[in-house]
Amino acid sequence: MNAITGTYECKVDAKGRLMMPAPLKKQLSVGIDDGFILKRSVFQPCLELYPMGEWKKMMEKINKLNRFVKKNNDFIRRFTAGVKMVEVDAAGRLLVPKDLVVFAGIDKDIVLSSAVNIVEIWDKDRYEQAIDDSVVDFADLAEEVMGNLNDEDGIS
């Protein structure tokens, strides 16, 4: 799958349904009939939407962990806590289960943000806080994470 691109603001209705933005739906169209996995994020108070193909790749990695190592077993349990299979309905909506709405603090306004091969689903206010440059100096973070990488093309 190619990288997913874009950040989209939308609303969730009282039942937890969100209308999938057309540009995002188009990017996900190849595997849309296979459904998605929706789960809690490991590091942030948001949700992660995995196209089924990406989820299968992740599970291949997870399945290589030795289940007789307690840390591995604990990780698997926590990583898969609250995992739900979801589908886009005929009207183009995605239902976010209530327990995941509560976990992410989703109220009404949300942000769907691409994160390479998955989509993060955020409460809008929490998303704005997470990307606030005053909390983390993005320039320093970018240098630390990407500063030592040199592409074959000489692009860094």
VENUR-V374262 format. One record per pair of residues at least 24 apart in sequence whose ideal C-beta (glycine too) atoms are under 10 Angstrom apart, sorted by the first residue. I is the first residue (numbers start at 1). J is the second residue. Records with the same first field share a line. If there is no record, write none. Layout:
BEGIN
I: J + J
END
This chain:
BEGIN
1: 27 + 28 + 30 + 31 + 51 + 53 + 54 + 57 + 116 + 117 + 118
2: 27 + 30 + 116 + 117
3: 27 + 114 + 115 + 116 + 117
4: 28 + 49 + 51 + 54 + 112 + 113 + 114 + 115 + 116 + 117 + 118 + 119
5: 114 + 116
6: 112 + 113 + 114 + 119
7: 111 + 112 + 113 + 114 + 119 + 120 + 122 + 127 + 131
8: 110 + 111 + 112 + 113 + 114 + 119
9: 109 + 110 + 111 + 112 + 113 + 122 + 124 + 127
10: 108 + 109 + 110 + 111 + 112 + 121 + 124
11: 107 + 108 + 109 + 110 + 124
12: 93 + 94 + 95 + 96 + 101 + 106 + 107 + 108 + 109 + 110 + 121 + 123
13: 93 + 95 + 108
14: 108
15: 93 + 95 + 96 + 98 + 101
16: 93 + 94 + 95 + 96 + 97 + 98 + 99 + 100 + 101 + 102 + 106
17: 89 + 91 + 92 + 93 + 94 + 95 + 96
18: 88 + 92 + 93 + 94 + 95 + 96 + 106 + 110 + 112 + 121
19: 88 + 91 + 92 + 93 + 94
20: 49 + 88 + 89 + 91 + 92 + 93 + 94 + 112 + 119
21: 92 + 112
22: 92
24: 49 + 112 + 114 + 119
25: 88 + 92 + 94
27: 51 + 114 + 119
28: 88 + 119
29: 88
31: 55
32: 87 + 88 + 92
33: 87 + 88
34: 87
35: 85 + 86 + 87 + 88
36: 84 + 85 + 86 + 87 + 88 + 94 + 118 + 119
37: 80 + 83 + 84 + 85 + 86 + 118
38: 82 + 83 + 84 + 85 + 86 + 94 + 95 + 96 + 97 + 100 + 119 + 121
39: 79 + 80 + 81 + 82 + 83 + 84 + 100 + 103 + 118
40: 78 + 79 + 80 + 81 + 82 + 83 + 99 + 100 + 103 + 104
41: 103 + 104 + 115 + 118 + 120 + 121 + 122
42: 75 + 78 + 79
43: 130
44: 104 + 115 + 120 + 122 + 126 + 127 + 130
45: 103 + 104 + 105 + 106 + 122 + 123 + 126 + 127 + 129 + 130
46: 100 + 103 + 104 + 105 + 106 + 110 + 111 + 113 + 115 + 119 + 120 + 121 + 122 + 123 + 126 + 127 + 130
47: 82 + 84 + 96 + 97 + 100 + 101 + 103 + 104 + 106 + 110 + 112 + 118 + 119 + 120 + 121 + 122 + 123
48: 83 + 104 + 115 + 118 + 119 + 120 + 121
49: 86 + 94 + 96 + 112 + 115 + 118 + 119 + 120 + 121
50: 83 + 117 + 118 + 119
51: 117 + 118 + 119
52: 85 + 87
53: 117
54: 116 + 117 + 118
55: 83 + 85 + 118
57: 117
58: 117 + 118
94: 119 + 121
96: 121
END
